[in-house]
Amino acid sequence: MNKKYAILSLMFVFLFCAGLSHGQSANNSSTLENNANESAQVNETAANATGASSGPHLNYIWSFTGIEIGPITMALNQEGSELYGQAKFEPEGGKAWNADVLGSVTGNEVELTLTAAKDKELVTTKMTGTYANDTINGNFTQVSGGKKVGSGTFGAIVFYPDTSSYTPAIIEEPKVETPAPAVVNTTTASNASAEQTAKPASRFVDVRQYKDKIGPGGDLSGVPPGMGGGGGL
């Protein structure tokens, strides 16, 4: 009997050890699987970050053609997928203008909105294009005062790599002409003054100045005619 019990005890010990070994193997397998999943997630995140950083870099000064009769100079700043900056148009012998620019880049697709003040009117130009080999090509639409005023195709190339060198266009203010002072006719004014100074002689004579000459025995020399003579009324 003792031998039988001893054999059974050994069997229980063996089975218990085998169970522990199997449980440890299962736990190890689960741990390895979790580690593999975490590693895959890290690799995917790194790949996405690398893809984002390898997207188009548009932080340059650009020259756009096809929108105006001459080139538009645009300085773009980029923060991730956001684009913003300034633009100017400086035609020879024409009116220059400045503008603000706002846009975005997704993959190789570029969207830009340019708002400029032209002859005291706001003109908005929406551009949609594709970036490739330091160029952007696409279509544009212009609106002003709620009306469509232009559309067509445009092209852009990198003009200069340093956006800090960009300077806005110089806008000349319209000159206000000062009216000339009125010319005074001094001859007419002098004549009018002389006429006011020179008073016409009165046709009436003050008889008091001749009181000593008028009357009987008076000296009538120098007395106006009709005032001499004797006798009273």
Order of alpha helices (4+ residues) and beta strands (2+ residues): alpha-beta-beta-beta-beta-beta-beta-beta-beta-alpha
